């Protein structure tokens, strides 16, 4: 019984529907040559959504993760930016100096 109803009205055998082509919400720059990036004149590492390349670790370096106060992280990043050095270098120098002042051996 159910099969007869399905065969009587089969949407797959009815006239095909017209194909719908989606329209983009925003035109891509290749589609719209008049669209200019807001960041066109900025260096690649300062453009929104792009980050500076990560510094390559030396042969003896290993990644270590710890928690710091947000204000400390901001200060470290600001200092590194002002000195034009990686934040990793700021942290390594700080740790080396701290351990040296405590009399702990370091590999410096």
N, C-alpha and C positions, 0 to 999 in steps of 0.2 A: 504494500500500500504506500509506504513512504517513498519507495523507489519510483513509483509512478508519478508522484507529485514532483519529485526532483527532476525526472526526465521531462516532465511537462514544462518546467521553467528552469532551464539550466543557464545560469549567468555566463558560463564559459562558452556556450554556443551561440549566445545572442550577439547582436552586432557589437563589434569592438568599440570600446570607449576611446576618445581622442587622448593622445599622449599629452601629459601636463609637463611643461618644462619649468622648473623652479627659477624664480628670479632672485638674484642676490640681494641681501639687505643693504649692503654697501658695495659700491662698484670697486673692483680691484684696480690698482694703479695701471695694470696692463690694459684694462678695458677702457679706462678713463685717463687719457694723457694729461688732462688739465688738473688732475688730483696731484698735489704736491705734499710730500711728507713734511710734518711740522719740524722734524728733526733732521732735515736734509743737510744742513750745514754743520751739524754737530759731529764730533768724533764718534766712532762706532761704539766705544765703551761708555759713552755718556747718553746714548740714545735709549729711549724708554724700552724696557723689556730686554735690553742687552746688558750683559755684565762683562766686566773686564775679565780677560783670561786668568784662570787660576795659576798661581806660581807653581812651577814644577819643583817637587821636593828633591833634595839632594839624595844621594844613595843611602845615607844613614837615617834619614827622616822618616818618622811614622806619624800617622794621624792619631790625635788624642782629643777627645771631646770632654768638655766640662761645662758647668753652669756658672754664669757670672751675672751680676746685676745689669739691668738694661743700661743704666747710666755708664757703667764701666765699658760695656761693649761699644756704646756710642763714642766714648772718649778715645778708645783704642782705634776705632775706624777713622775718627776725625784726625787723630795724630798721624796715622799711616797715610791718609790722604794728603795732609799738609806737607809731610816729609817726602811724599811720592815713593813710598816703600810699601811692600805687602804687610798686611796686618799680622801675618804669621811671623814676620821678622821682628815686629814690635813685641809680640808675645814671647818669642824665643829669647830676645835680649832681656826682657823683664824677668823671666824665669831664671836665666843664667845669673843675672845680678843678684836676685833674691837668694838663690842657693849659695852663691859665692859669699854673700854677707853672713850667711848662717854657718859657713864652714863646711858645707856639703860638697862632695866631689862632683865636678861637672866634666863634660867632654869638650869644653871650650878650648 
